[in-house]
Amino acid sequence: MLQASTIKFLKDLKKNNNREWFEKNRKVYEAAKADMAALVNAVIAEFAKKDKTIAHLTAKDCTFRINRDVRFSKNKAPYKSNMGAYIVAGGKKSSLAGYYFHIEPGACFMGGGCYMPEPDQIKKIRQEIDYNWDTFKAIIQHKKFRSCYGDLDKSEGMSLVREPKGYEKDNPAIDYIKLKSWVATTPLADSDLTEKGLVKKITNAFEALQPMIIFLNEALYE
C-alpha cells in the first residue's frame, strides 16, 4: 500500500509543476519516492514467486525518474505527475516485454507487454503471432486474461492502418499482426492505492499477463 501523503504529493505536483515549488517540497518528494520504492520492492518480492527472472531486481532497477525530458516536447513542465515502474529481467531500460504499473491519481493502471519495439523486434513478434496464431489466440482469449484486460490495446496510433508487407487481409491474426505495440492494461482505482491488498492486486494482474509476456519474449529471443 501507499501512504496518503504520496498520493497528495502527486496531486499537488500536478497543480504546481515548477522547480521552485518542487525544491520547497523536496523532502515530501523524497518521502514519496521512498514509499513508491517500498511498494515496487514488495511487488517484485511477491511476483518473483511466479517469475524467478525478476527475483534479482530492486526498485532502483525498475523505477523511472520523475524529471521529464523536455528537449523534444511541447510540454515544458519539468516533472512527471506520476510514478511508474517497469519490471522485467533486464530492468527498466530493457527492450524485452515486461510488467508495468503506473501511479497517477485519477489515471492509475497496471499491465505491460512490449511497447514501441524496434523494427527488427516488430518483425519477429509479427512472425511469431502469424506462425503460432492458435497459441497466441488461446493466450489472449484465456478467461483470466479476458476478465482482467479484455484485449490488447488497439487504440489510435497503436496499430497500422493497412496490413504490413507480406501479410494478407484475410489472415486470421491480422488485427494483432498490424499492431505496432503489444500492450494490455487495466485501470487501478485510486481507492486501492492505500489498501493493504494493493500488492496482491498488482501481482494478480501481472499473473494474468504472464503467458503473453513469455510468448513475446520467446519471439524476441529467437
N, C-alpha and C positions, 0 to 999 in steps of 0.2 A: 504494500500500500504506500501511497504518497502522503506527505503532510499537506494539510490545507494551505499552509504558508507557501508551498511550492506552486500550487495552483494560483494563488493570489498573485505571486510574483509574475507569473506568465501573463496574467490578465493585465496587471499594471504595466508591464513592459510593452504590451501591445498598444497601450494608450500613450506611453512615454518613450517611444523608441528613438532615443538620442543618447549620445555619450555622456553628457552632463548628468542626466538622471541616472544612467547606469552606474556611473562611478560613485554617485551618492548612495546607491543601493547595492554596492558590490558585495557587502557582507551577506545581504539577503540572497543575492545570486549564488554565492559560494555555498550557502546552506542548501539552496535548491539543487545545485549541481551535485552535492554530496548525497542528497535524498534520491535523486534520479540514479546515481551510481549504485546506491544500495538496492534499488529496485532492479536494475539491469543485472547485477550480480546474483540476485535471488532468482531471476528468470533463468539465467544461464545454469545455475546450480540445479534447478528443478528440471529444465528441459534436457540437460545433459544425461538424465536418466533414460531418455528416449533417443538422443542423438549424441553419441560419445565424441563425435568430431568437434564439438564445441566446448568440451569439458575444460580445455586449457585456457579459454578466453577469460578476460576480465572486462569490466565496464569500460576501461580506457581503450580497449581494442575495438569497441563497438559503438561508442557514443560520439555523436557529431558535435563539433564546436558550435557555440551559439553565435559567433561572429559570421556575418554574411559576406560573401564575395560579391561586391557591388561593381566590379570593374566593367562587366558587360550587361548590367541590369539597369532598367529604367527606374526601378525601385531602389533608392539610395539609403533606405533605412539600414542602419549599421548592424542590427541584431535580428536573429530569428525570434519569432514569438512562440516557438515550440521547442521541445526537446525530443530527440529521436535516437533510436539505437538499431543498428543493422547487425544481426547476429548470424555469423557464418564463419566457417573454419578459418578462412584467411583474414578475418577482421573486416572492418567497415570499408576498406579500400579494395576488397576482393571483387573480382568480376563474376564470381560464381553466384548461383541462385542461393538465396538465404531468407532469413526471417527478419521482420521489421515491426517495431511498434512506435507510434507517434503520439506524443503528449502535447496537445494544444487545446485549451478549453474551448468547447463548442465544436471541435473538429478532430477529436481523437480517433485513432483507428489502429488496427493490428492486421498482420498478414505477411505478405512477402512474395518472392518469386525472382524473376530476372528482369531488371528494369534497364531499358536502353542499352542493351548489349552491343558490342562491336559487330560490324558487318559479317565477319567470319563466324562469330558466335551465333548470329541470327540464322545464318545458312545451316549451321549444324543443328540448331533446335528445330527449324522447319523440316529438315530432312528426317530427323528422329520422329517427329509427330506424323509425318507422311508414312514412314516405314512401319511405325508401330502405333497406328491410329487406334486400334482396338484397346491397346493397353492404356494409352493416354485418355481415351474416351471413358474407360472404366474408372480412372482416377478422378476425373472432373465430374463424373456422374455418381460417384460414391455418395451414399446417404450422408455421411459425416461432413464431406466437403460441401455438398449442396446446402445442408442445413446451416452451415457456418458462413459460406461465401456466396452461394448462389451460382456464380460463374466467374470466369476471368474478367478482368476489366476490359471492356470493349468501347469505352467512351471515346469521344472525339480526340483524334490525334494518336490514339493507341494502335491504330490499325491502318494498313494500306487501303486506298480506295479500290484498287484493282488487284487481282491476284498477281503474285510475284512471278517473274520469268521462270518457266519450267514447270508451272503448275496450272492445272485446268480448273475452270469454274465449277465443274461438277465433282471435283474431288470432295469426298465426304468430310474431310478435315479442313476444308478451305478457310472457314471462319477463324480457325486457330493458326493456320499457316500464314494468313495475312497479317497477323499481329506483329508489332514491332517490339513489344514488351510482353512478357508473360507474367502477369501480376494478379493476385487476388487479395482483396481487403475486406474487412468487416468493421463496422463502427464500434467504438468503445465509449460508453456513456460517461459523462463527467462524474456522475454519482458513483461509478465503480472505482474511481481513482483513489479514493480514501478508504475503500473497503478492504478487509483482510483477505478476501478472496481474489484480489487483483492478479497476483502471480499465477494462480491456477487458471484464471480466465484467459490470460495471455498464452500460457503454455498449452491449454486445450485447443486454442485457435491454431497454434503452431503445429500441434499434432495432426489436426485435420488437413493441414497443408503439406505435411512431410512427404507423402508419396509423390506429389508433384515436384517438390524440390529435388528429390532423389532422381526422378526422371530427367529433369532439366540438366542436372549436373552430370549425369551419365552421358547425356548428349554432348556436353561441353568437354568432358574428359577424353572423348574419342578422338 
